[in-house]
């Protein structure tokens, strides 16, 4: 089986590496030779690490590396490909141009998948004449280490396409969650509003970033959320936040501090300065319980919206996405059952009144569970 990969950056090179290790023939395309060379260098380093750690024998590494064919030509990329995965940066017009070119070049049966983390699959598919064969295939960074793949169906994606892509992902050794098209899909749709709420807590002068990070890792985040944002890249976070803002309106407007850091060129670890450099050593204005509950309640409420109001995914797949996509110790619905839906609903109603914002309005699913006194599981 042959897979084409468009984009030799961190994500594309990671996908190509994993696919070759799992026995796929791989064509890796980029627009310039220097980008291809850099991508192949990253892949070679991954193979050397695999050998050093005893995960691959030298022969296995050599054989797998030889299955990857770098190219600058769309024809070579698509020739004999069963599926092509696009993994370029998050800009809709760029993706549309790539998918239009792929549609004209690939055979009619070739599946076209996007590794986008937030952009609408239906809109990307509209750039082709094969919307039934277009879907999202969202890997997580670093691809070799992260087990999750979100498979996203556009409005016209066929069931056959989804099952084929699921099979490819499973052959790559990945855990799969299925979801419908929607801004941010599952993981980023829930993570981003929660991260923005965390920034707002700091902006409101309630606690320092260090203190918030310390509270969040006690039972929600695998690492401090401000540290996580610096790791991901503040430009990436803002770009994704703007996608939600466009989709859901002013309630989801990115915090000013996030925009300020990006405008200053402080993008996180990759630039050496990030949001943590804007930390203010604030004397605590609220107790730990208020801050922790506010973060957790928003996380759970956004998960409920994704499940009920937006109908993106099931409760088990949402929990699975958050656990595997972000290394959370438990999913939001598991946390909700531990805390109790009634307490969460009441807390959100207080926040709605305190902040005068419908952003905190309890989801219909949460209200239903609270009223009936039922658990999510």
C-alpha positions, 0 to 999 in steps of 0.5 A, a space after each residue: 500500500 502506498 501513502 503520499 504525504 504533502 509537507 516535509 515539516 514536523 508533522 509530515 516527516 513524522 507521518 512519513 516515518 511512522 508509515 514507512 516503519 509500518 510497511 507502507 511505501 511513502 512518497 513525501 512531497 514539498 515545494 522546495 528541495 531544501 524543505 525536503 532535505 530537512 524533512 528527510 534529515 528529521 526522518 533519518 534522526 528518528 530511525 537512528 533513535 529507534 535503533 539506539 533504543 532497540 525498537 528497530 534493528 539496523 536492517 529494519 531501519 534501512 528497509 523502512 527508510 528506503 521505502 520513503 521517496 522524496 519528491 517535488 512532483 505531484 505526479 510522483 506523489 500521487 502515482 499508485 497512491 491509495 491515500 494522500 495526507 496533506 500536512 502543511 501549515 494551517 491556512 485554508 487557501 493554501 490547503 485548497 490549492 493543494 487539494 485542487 492540485 491533488 484532485 487533478 493529479 491523483 487517480 479517481 479512487 485515491 483518498 485525500 486526507 488533511 492533517 488540519 487541527 481546526 479547519 473545516 473539512 467540508 470547505 477543504 473538500 469543496 476544492 475537489 470533485 471528490 468530496 466523498 473521498 476527502 476527510 480529516 486525519 488529524 495526527 498529534 505532535 510528535 507523530 511517532 510518540 502520540 497514539 491518537 488520530 482524529 478521523 473527521 467526516 465532512 458533509 459528503 465524506 462516504 462511509 467507505 472512505 472513513 472505514 478505509 482511513 480508519 484501517 490505515 490509522 490502525 495499521 499505523 498503530 494509532 488509536 482512533 476517534 471518529 468525529 463530525 466536521 466542526 471547528 477544532 473537531 474534538 481535542 482543540 475544540 475543548 482545549 482552546 476555550 479552556 486555555 483561553 479561560 486560564 489566560 483570562 483568570 490571569 488577566 483578571 489578576 486572580 493568580 500568577 501563571 505559575 500558581 495557575 499551572 500548579 493548580 491545573 496539574 493537580 487533576 486536569 492538565 498533564 503539564 501546566 497549561 501556560 507551559 503547554 501553550 509555550 510548547 505548542 507555540 503561541 502563534 499556533 494557539 492564536 490561529 486555532 483560537 481565531 478559528 473558534 472565534 469566527 465560528 462561535 462569535 465574541 464569546 470565544 474571542 482570544 484573550 488580549 494577552 495571547 494576541 500581545 505575546 504573538 504580536 511581540 514575536 514571543 511564540 513560546 519555546 521555538 523563539 525562546 520567549 513566550 507567554 510565561 515571560 509575561 507572568 505577573 507575580 500576583 498576590 492571590 485574589 481567589 482561593 485555590 478551589 475557585 480557580 481549579 473549579 473554574 478551569 474544570 467546569 469550563 473544560 467539562 461544559 465545552 465537552 458537553 457542548 461538543 457532544 450535545 449542541 454540536 453533535 461532533 462526537 460521542 462521550 467515550 470518544 471525547 474522553 478518549 481524545 482528551 486522554 490520548 491527545 493531551 495525555 490527560 489523566 482522565 477525560 472530562 466526562 470521567 471528571 464530571 462523574 467524580 465531581 457531580 453534574 449538579 455541582 458543576 451546573 451550579 458553579 457555571 450558573 454562578 460564573 455566568 452571573 458573575 461574568 455576565 457572559 453566556 459563555 458559561 451557560 450550562 450545556 443542555 446535556 449538563 443541565 439534563 444530567 444535573 436535573 435527573 441526578 444521573 452520571 455520564 457513564 
